[in-house]
Amino acid sequence: MKWSEMRKKYPDKFILICDLVEERISETQSKIMEGKILKVSHDGKEIREAYQQFKQKGIEVLYSLPTTSEEFIVENVPFKGILT
């Protein structure tokens, strides 16, 4: 489903999506164009828990906030740190 359709169908909800179709904007930014809806909820904690369960299974997922704009831009920030 296209992102614009998700926003219209589920305003003010958290949306967990997978199978993302992205448009590269820059080296670190992508615009989410569409995806498959896994879960919709008004409860952020519920969506975060579902997100963690899918990530533990190795499934690439992303969730939107109720305030996510019409242009869903994601920035990939490299993690720098010391692993112990």
Contact map, one row per residue, 1 for C-alpha under 8 A:
111011000000000000000000000000000111100000000000000000000000000000000000000000000000
111111000000000000000000000000001110000000000000000000000000000000000000000000000000
111111100000000000000000000000011110000000000000000000000000000000000101000000000000
011111110000000000000000000000001000000000000000000000000000000000000100000000000000
111111111000000000000000000000000000000000000000000000000000000000000000000000000000
111111111110000000000000000000000000000000000000000000000000000000000000000000000000
001111111110000000000000000000000000000000000000000000000000000000000100000000000000
000111111110000000000000000000000000000000000000000000000000000000000000000000000000
000011111110000000000000000000000000000000000000000000000000000000000000000000000000
000001111111101000000000000000000000000100000000000000000000000000000000000000000000
000001111111100000000000000000000000000000000000000000000000000001000000000000000000
000000000111110000000000000000000000000001000000000000000000000011100000000000000000
000000000111111000000000000000000000000111100000000000000000000011000000000000000000
000000000001111100000000000000000000000111110010000000000000001111000000000000000000
000000000100111110000000000000000000111110000010000000000000001110000000000000000000
000000000000011111000000000000000000111100000010001000000000111100000000000000000000
000000000000001111110000000000000011111000000000000000000000111000000000000000000000
000000000000000111110000000000000011110000000000000000000011110000000000000000000000
000000000000000011111000000000000011000000000000000000000001100000000000000000000000
000000000000000011111100000000011111000000000000000000000000100000000000000000000000
000000000000000000111110000000011110000000000000000000000000000000000000000000000000
000000000000000000011111000001111100000000000000000000000000000000000000000000000000
000000000000000000001111100001111000000000000000000000000000000000000000000000000000
000000000000000000000111111011100000000000000000000000000000000000000000000000000000
000000000000000000000011111111100000000000000000000000000000000000000000000000000000
000000000000000000000001111111000000000000000000000000000000000000000000000000000000
000000000000000000000001111110000000000000000000000000000000000000000000000000000000
000000000000000000000000111111000000000000000000000000000000000000000000001110000000
000000000000000000000001111111100000000000000000000000000000000000000000111100000000
000000000000000000000111110111110000000000000000000000000000000000000000111000000000
000000000000000000000111100011111000000000000000000000000000000000000011110000000000
001000000000000000011110000001111110000000000000000000000000000000000011110000000000
011100000000000000011110000000111110000000000000000000000000000000000001000000000000
111000000000000000011100000000011111000000000000000000000000000000000000000000000000
111000000000000011111000000000011111100000000000000000000000000000000000000000000000
100000000000000011110000000000000111110000000000000000000000000000000000000000000000
100000000000001111000000000000000011111100000000000000000000000000000000000000000000
000000000000001111000000000000000001111100000000000000000000000000000000000000000000
000000000000001110000000000000000000111110000010000000000000000000000000000000000000
000000000100111100000000000000000000111111000010000000000000000000000000000000000000
000000000000111000000000000000000000001111110110000000000000000000000000000000000000
000000000001110000000000000000000000000111110000000000000000000000000000000000000000
000000000000110000000000000000000000000011111110000000000000000000000000000000000000
000000000000010000000000000000000000000011111111000000000000000010000000000000000000
000000000000000000000000000000000000000000111111100000000000000000000000000000000000
000000000000000000000000000000000000000010111111110000000000000000000000000000000000
000000000000011100000000000000000000001110111111111000000000001000000000000000000000
000000000000000000000000000000000000000000011111111100000000000000000000000000000000
000000000000000000000000000000000000000000001111111110000000000000000000000000000000
000000000000000000000000000000000000000000000111111111000000000000000000000000000000
000000000000000100000000000000000000000000000011111111100000111000000000000000000000
000000000000000000000000000000000000000000000001111111110000000000000000000000000000
000000000000000000000000000000000000000000000000111111111000000000000000000000000000
000000000000000000000000000000000000000000000000011111111111100000000000000000000000
000000000000000000000000000000000000000000000000001111111111100000000000000000000000
000000000000000000000000000000000000000000000000000111111110000000000000000000000000
000000000000000000000000000000000000000000000000000011111110000000000000000000000000
000000000000000000000000000000000000000000000000000001111111000000000000000000000000
000000000000000001000000000000000000000000000000000001111111100000000000000000000000
000000000000000001100000000000000000000000000000000001100111110000000000000000000000
000000000000000111110000000000000000000000000000001001100011111000000000000000000000
000000000000000111000000000000000000000000000000001000000001111100000000000000000000
000000000000011110000000000000000000000000000010001000000000111110000000000000000000
000000000000011100000000000000000000000000000000000000000000011111110000000000000000
000000000001111000000000000000000000000000010000000000000000001111110000000000000000
000000000011110000000000000000000000000000000000000000000000000111110000000000000000
000000000001000000000000000000000000000000000000000000000000000111111000000000000000
000000000000000000000000000000000000000000000000000000000000000111111111000000000000
000000000000000000000000000000000000000000000000000000000000000000111111000000000000
001100100000000000000000000000000000000000000000000000000000000000011111000000000000
000000000000000000000000000000110000000000000000000000000000000000011111100000000000
001000000000000000000000000000111000000000000000000000000000000000011111110000000000
000000000000000000000000000011110000000000000000000000000000000000000011111000000000
000000000000000000000000000011110000000000000000000000000000000000000001111100000000
000000000000000000000000000111000000000000000000000000000000000000000000111110000000
000000000000000000000000000110000000000000000000000000000000000000000000011111000000
000000000000000000000000000100000000000000000000000000000000000000000000001111100000
000000000000000000000000000000000000000000000000000000000000000000000000000111110000
000000000000000000000000000000000000000000000000000000000000000000000000000011111000
000000000000000000000000000000000000000000000000000000000000000000000000000001111100
000000000000000000000000000000000000000000000000000000000000000000000000000000111110
000000000000000000000000000000000000000000000000000000000000000000000000000000011111
000000000000000000000000000000000000000000000000000000000000000000000000000000001111
000000000000000000000000000000000000000000000000000000000000000000000000000000000111
